[in-house]
Amino acid sequence: MPDGNSPGSNRPEMRPAPPAAGAASAKSGWIGWTVLAILVLAAGAGGTWWWFKDHAPPQAQTQSPLSVPVMTVVQRTVPIYRTYPAATEAVQTVAIQARATGYLLKQDAPDGSD
């Protein structure tokens, strides 16, 4: 299939347009915007300098030192507690099951006795 620019096609040949007379003004417009941006930045910097030239930085106010609580050191024995992320279990365990139903009226042996 012939494309649009081949000699056998019915479409006219496409050529780039010649440079317009305003091409030089596009370049000068770019330069104009650059000069304008530089002037705006210079004016901003000058205005900032003018504003802060007579303003002295604020002087730090001297304050009295803060009071700190002081304690004397005393040597004494302190208990050490250690906490471990674990579960403990007795070496010997016994499963207790009731053989009769009812309520306990009296406990003859204290808890923990053999």
Secondary structure as GFF3:
##gff-version 3
##sequence-region A 1 114
A	DSSP	alpha_helix	23	52	.	.	.	ID=ss1
###
